[in-house]
């Protein structure tokens, strides 16, 4: 009888440390995997919101000539490429508002990750109780128009105008949280400039949250 109790006591003494080690191992891996999955979901959700906002407010209803005016001299040579500051600033404000509204909506939605997926199991990835994840907008969204010139053929230059937007989303998982940077640069208008691009022209530059312009 005494021997049986002694063996049981040693079994418990050995079992408890093993269970503690197993718990710590699972907890560490679960937290890390869960956070990475949540960050990936937040990144994807943020990019979808930005893409939708840019398409609705800018890309699908904007032509190149809406954003810039190309001035030529009497011989047809380009002397100035000048942004339409009023149009650009209005588009910027509308797009920022749309993105910020989309980010705020994330907080109202329910997200969950199956336990099997959080444990990194391929077989049981879609099984197990769902672990709740929250997404919260973190800070303000910023945006700026940028442009670039690249050779497009003999005496031809491609002028591309893009909208660059960046923001942060905080993902909250059990006992942990982390901010995710969401950045996208989306082309919104372009044209082929025939002739030499002038050495001096107005470039699109960011001066704070709403676009400011300066000469180069």
VENWO-V136788 format. One record per residue. N is the residue number from 1. RES is the residue in three letters. OMEGA is omega in radians with two decimals (* if undefined). NEAR is the number of other C-alpha atoms within 12 Angstrom. D_FIRST is the distance of its C-alpha to the first C-alpha in Angstrom with 1 decimal. Layout:
n = <N;N>
res = <RES;RES>
omega = <OMEGA;OMEGA>
near = <NEAR;NEAR>
d_first = <D_FIRST;D_FIRST>
//
This chain:
n = <1;2;3;4;5;6;7;8;9;10;11;12;13;14;15;16;17;18;19;20;21;22;23;24;25;26;27;28;29;30;31;32;33;34;35;36;37;38;39;40;41;42;43;44;45;46;47;48;49;50;51;52;53;54;55;56;57;58;59;60;61;62;63;64;65;66;67;68;69;70;71;72;73;74;75;76;77;78;79;80;81;82;83;84;85;86;87;88;89;90;91;92;93;94;95;96;97;98;99;100;101;102;103;104;105;106;107;108;109;110;111;112;113;114;115;116;117;118;119;120;121;122;123;124;125;126;127;128;129;130;131;132;133;134;135;136;137;138;139;140;141;142;143;144;145;146;147;148;149;150;151;152;153;154;155;156;157;158;159;160;161;162;163;164;165;166;167;168;169;170;171;172;173;174;175;176;177;178;179;180;181;182;183;184;185;186;187;188;189;190;191;192;193;194;195;196;197;198;199;200;201;202;203;204;205;206;207;208;209;210;211;212;213;214;215;216>
res = <UNK;UNK;UNK;UNK;UNK;UNK;UNK;UNK;UNK;UNK;UNK;UNK;UNK;UNK;UNK;UNK;UNK;UNK;UNK;UNK;UNK;UNK;UNK;UNK;UNK;UNK;UNK;UNK;UNK;UNK;UNK;UNK;UNK;UNK;UNK;UNK;UNK;UNK;UNK;UNK;UNK;UNK;UNK;UNK;UNK;UNK;UNK;UNK;UNK;UNK;UNK;UNK;UNK;UNK;UNK;UNK;UNK;UNK;UNK;UNK;UNK;UNK;UNK;UNK;UNK;UNK;UNK;UNK;UNK;UNK;UNK;UNK;UNK;UNK;UNK;UNK;UNK;UNK;UNK;UNK;UNK;UNK;UNK;UNK;UNK;UNK;UNK;UNK;UNK;UNK;UNK;UNK;UNK;UNK;UNK;UNK;UNK;UNK;UNK;UNK;UNK;UNK;UNK;UNK;UNK;UNK;UNK;UNK;UNK;UNK;UNK;UNK;UNK;UNK;UNK;UNK;UNK;UNK;UNK;UNK;UNK;UNK;UNK;UNK;UNK;UNK;UNK;UNK;UNK;UNK;UNK;UNK;UNK;UNK;UNK;UNK;UNK;UNK;UNK;UNK;UNK;UNK;UNK;UNK;UNK;UNK;UNK;UNK;UNK;UNK;UNK;UNK;UNK;UNK;UNK;UNK;UNK;UNK;UNK;UNK;UNK;UNK;UNK;UNK;UNK;UNK;UNK;UNK;UNK;UNK;UNK;UNK;UNK;UNK;UNK;UNK;UNK;UNK;UNK;UNK;UNK;UNK;UNK;UNK;UNK;UNK;UNK;UNK;UNK;UNK;UNK;UNK;UNK;UNK;UNK;UNK;UNK;UNK;UNK;UNK;UNK;UNK;UNK;UNK;UNK;UNK;UNK;UNK;UNK;UNK;UNK;UNK;UNK;UNK;UNK;UNK>
omega = <-3.14;-3.13;3.14;3.11;3.14;3.13;3.14;3.13;3.12;3.09;3.12;-3.13;3.14;-3.06;-3.07;3.10;3.12;3.12;3.11;3.12;3.13;3.13;-3.14;3.13;-3.14;-3.11;-3.14;-3.12;3.13;-3.12;-3.11;-3.12;-3.14;-3.13;3.13;3.11;-3.14;3.12;3.12;3.11;3.13;3.11;-3.13;-3.14;3.13;3.13;3.10;3.12;-3.13;-3.13;-3.14;-3.12;-3.13;3.14;-3.08;-3.02;-3.04;-2.88;-3.02;-3.11;-3.12;3.03;-3.12;-3.08;3.05;-3.04;-3.10;3.04;3.12;-3.13;-3.13;3.09;-3.09;-3.13;3.09;3.12;-3.13;3.13;-3.10;2.99;-2.95;3.14;3.00;-3.00;-3.13;-3.14;-3.10;-3.13;3.11;3.11;3.14;-3.11;-3.13;-3.12;3.12;3.13;3.14;-3.14;-3.14;3.09;3.11;3.10;-3.14;3.14;-3.14;-3.09;-3.11;-3.07;3.13;3.12;3.07;3.13;3.13;-3.12;3.14;3.11;3.14;3.11;3.11;-3.12;3.09;-3.09;-3.06;-3.06;-3.10;-3.04;3.10;3.13;-3.13;3.08;-3.05;3.10;3.09;3.07;-3.07;3.07;-3.11;3.13;-3.09;3.07;3.11;-3.11;3.01;3.03;3.06;3.11;-3.14;3.08;3.07;-3.09;-3.11;-3.12;-3.13;3.12;3.13;-3.13;3.09;3.09;-3.08;3.09;-3.10;3.07;-3.13;-3.10;3.10;3.11;-3.14;3.04;3.10;3.05;-3.11;3.07;-3.13;3.06;-3.13;3.02;-3.14;3.12;-3.13;3.06;3.09;-3.10;3.10;3.02;-3.02;3.07;-3.12;3.13;3.11;3.06;3.04;3.12;3.12;-3.10;-3.09;3.07;-3.09;3.14;3.12;3.11;-3.14;3.11;3.08;-3.12;3.14;3.05;-3.09;-3.05;3.12;-2.98;2.96;-3.05;3.07;-3.11;3.07;*>
near = <7;8;9;10;11;12;14;14;14;14;15;14;14;14;15;14;14;14;16;14;14;15;15;14;15;20;21;18;20;30;30;23;24;36;37;28;32;38;31;25;27;38;30;23;35;40;30;22;34;39;32;24;32;38;25;20;26;35;27;17;16;23;21;31;23;25;38;30;23;28;21;19;11;8;9;14;18;24;22;24;31;29;31;25;25;18;24;37;29;19;32;35;27;22;36;36;26;29;40;31;23;30;37;27;20;29;23;15;17;16;23;28;33;26;28;23;28;34;31;24;17;13;12;15;18;19;19;17;16;21;28;23;35;32;37;35;33;27;18;23;35;33;40;35;44;31;32;23;23;20;19;18;13;13;15;18;22;24;30;29;35;31;40;32;38;34;34;32;40;33;36;32;31;21;18;19;23;29;26;31;27;35;28;30;23;30;27;33;29;28;28;25;31;21;21;26;27;23;13;15;24;28;32;34;28;24;16;16;23;28;30;24;24;16;15;14>
d_first = <0.0;3.8;5.4;5.2;6.4;8.7;10.1;10.8;12.5;14.5;15.4;16.8;18.6;20.3;21.0;22.8;25.4;26.0;26.7;29.0;30.9;31.2;32.5;34.9;36.1;36.8;38.3;40.6;41.8;42.0;44.2;46.4;47.0;47.4;50.0;51.9;52.1;53.3;55.9;57.1;57.5;59.4;61.6;62.6;63.1;65.3;67.4;68.0;69.2;71.5;72.9;73.6;75.3;77.5;78.5;79.4;81.2;82.8;82.5;83.5;86.5;87.8;90.4;91.1;94.4;92.6;90.9;93.6;97.3;98.9;102.3;104.9;108.3;111.6;110.9;107.6;105.5;102.3;102.7;99.8;96.6;95.8;92.8;93.3;91.5;91.7;90.3;87.5;86.4;86.4;84.2;81.9;81.4;80.9;78.3;76.4;76.2;75.0;72.2;71.1;71.0;69.0;66.5;66.2;65.4;62.3;60.6;61.1;59.4;55.8;54.1;50.7;48.9;46.3;42.8;42.9;46.2;45.0;42.1;44.6;43.5;46.4;44.7;43.6;46.5;47.8;44.5;42.1;42.9;46.1;45.9;49.0;51.5;54.6;57.9;60.2;63.6;63.7;67.1;70.5;71.6;74.4;77.0;80.0;82.5;82.9;85.4;85.9;88.8;88.5;91.0;91.6;94.5;98.0;99.1;96.3;93.4;90.5;89.8;86.3;85.2;81.5;79.5;76.5;73.9;70.8;68.2;64.6;61.8;58.5;55.4;52.6;49.1;45.9;45.7;48.6;52.3;55.0;58.7;60.2;63.8;65.8;69.1;71.7;75.2;77.1;80.6;82.9;86.4;88.3;91.8;93.7;96.2;99.3;101.0;100.0;97.5;99.1;97.9;97.6;95.9;93.7;90.0;87.2;85.1;82.5;83.4;80.4;79.0;82.3;84.5;87.0;89.7;91.3;93.8;93.0>
//
